[in-house]
Amino acid sequence: MSTHKSVLLQEVVDGLALKPGETLVDGTFGGGGHTREIVRRYGDKVKVITIDQDPSTGADITGNFRDIDKLLGETKPDAILLDLGFSSDQMDTSGRGFSFQKDEPLDMRMGQSGPTAAEILNSWDEHAIELILRGFGEERFSKKIARAIVSRRKIQPFATTFDLADTVLSVRPRTFRDKIHPATKTFQALRIAVNEELSALEKGLEKGFEALKPGGRFAVISFHSLEDRMVKNFFRDNRKEGKAELVTKKPITPSEEETRENPRSRSAKLRIIKKI
Ligand SMILES: C[S@@+](CC[C@H](N)C(=O)[O-])C[C@H]1O[C@@H](n2cnc3c(N)ncnc32)[C@H](O)[C@@H]1O
């Protein structure tokens, strides 16, 4: 059973405004919460095709939404949903090292290919590591942390989440003023790098929009500013070129009640466009 709490559930389902006979592609199936709510609301009046790069989710198609055109073949969807990032199930039970709360192998791959987080930390040069931490984590101590990572790996290569969390703490001990654990941004940055999340989003937006039928809706939930900027600019450019209209002029964000019940939803932003 999934422990993942879907974000902006009703807002997504309302915003997609599905009609009988339409096909939705849920490109980030995860714990399946959004798809379940759609099935609850529409029954078999709409068709849902689910994709996830993590085979353990049980999605119809295992694959990366960056290849959505190839994954869908001839299918032209009426709506696409991307709910970015990782799920609580991956964090809590995958054993792949997404959380600094538990000592697990430092893998962080949501899919099955590419280098693990440990391999990146053990081989990339100091400057490249610093750039990831600053660029994808907006980590203020990126330089110091990158230096500490490189000195540590000379003595012992990184293998587990605690190796990394301890290294960050050696540079930035936790103080009573910290609202979040000092390793939070480092873990986020590394996850984005391991899964090449920004380039996947760029491709997924382009190819997903192309695949949509005219009149089709594209809904994206993002969780940090780099992603949201990319979605916002992509939507805006298509509107300017007369290819789309904005369904959401401003991003939809969770209610106070939702953020209280699900702190993970805090930074969520939902944007939707309609292809002309
Ligand atoms: C936030 S969760 C989705 C939760 C889901 N909407 C729900 O309500 O349960 C994100 C999911 O997207 C998947 N994912 C992230 N990036 C992906 C990509 N580029 N291609 C395919 N799946 C991706 C992750 O493996 C994860 O299962």
The ligand as a Tripos MOL2 file, in Angstrom:
@<TRIPOS>MOLECULE
LIG
   27    29     1     0     0
SMALL
NO_CHARGES

@<TRIPOS>ATOM
      1 C1          5.7070   12.7110   -6.8410 C.3       1 LIG1
      2 S1          5.7090   11.0860   -7.4290 S.3       1 LIG1
      3 C2          4.1490   10.9160   -8.2150 C.3       1 LIG1
      4 C3          3.0370   10.6490   -7.2600 C.3       1 LIG1
      5 C4          1.6960   10.3370   -7.9120 C.3       1 LIG1
      6 N1          1.2030   11.4520   -8.6890 N.3       1 LIG1
      7 C5          0.6860    9.9690   -6.8400 C.2       1 LIG1
      8 O1         -0.3060   10.6800   -6.6730 O.co2     1 LIG1
      9 O2          0.8900    8.9550   -6.1570 O.co2     1 LIG1
     10 C6          6.8000   11.1590   -8.7890 C.3       1 LIG1
     11 C7          6.9770    9.8300   -9.5420 C.3       1 LIG1
     12 O3          7.4870   10.1770  -10.8140 O.3       1 LIG1
     13 C8          8.5100    9.3090  -11.1800 C.3       1 LIG1
     14 N2          9.3840   10.0650  -12.0650 N.ar      1 LIG1
     15 C9         10.1460   11.1480  -11.7550 C.ar      1 LIG1
     16 N3         10.7990   11.5800  -12.8310 N.ar      1 LIG1
     17 C10        10.4120   10.7800  -13.8580 C.ar      1 LIG1
     18 C11        10.7430   10.7240  -15.2380 C.ar      1 LIG1
     19 N4         11.6200   11.5830  -15.7820 N.pl3     1 LIG1
     20 N5         10.1520    9.7810  -16.0090 N.ar      1 LIG1
     21 C12         9.2780    8.8820  -15.4780 C.ar      1 LIG1
     22 N6          8.9410    8.8750  -14.1670 N.ar      1 LIG1
     23 C13         9.5050    9.8180  -13.3730 C.ar      1 LIG1
     24 C14         9.1520    8.8720   -9.8890 C.3       1 LIG1
     25 O4          9.7550    7.5980  -10.0610 O.3       1 LIG1
     26 C15         7.9690    8.8710   -8.9220 C.3       1 LIG1
     27 O5          7.4090    7.5850   -8.8270 O.3       1 LIG1
@<TRIPOS>BOND
     1     1     2 1
     2     2     3 1
     3     2    10 1
     4     3     4 1
     5     4     5 1
     6     5     6 1
     7     5     7 1
     8     7     8 2
     9     7     9 1
    10    10    11 1
    11    11    12 1
    12    11    26 1
    13    12    13 1
    14    13    14 1
    15    13    24 1
    16    14    15 ar
    17    14    23 ar
    18    15    16 ar
    19    16    17 ar
    20    17    18 ar
    21    17    23 ar
    22    18    19 1
    23    18    20 ar
    24    20    21 ar
    25    21    22 ar
    26    22    23 ar
    27    24    25 1
    28    24    26 1
    29    26    27 1
@<TRIPOS>SUBSTRUCTURE
     1 LIG1         1 GROUP 0 **** ****
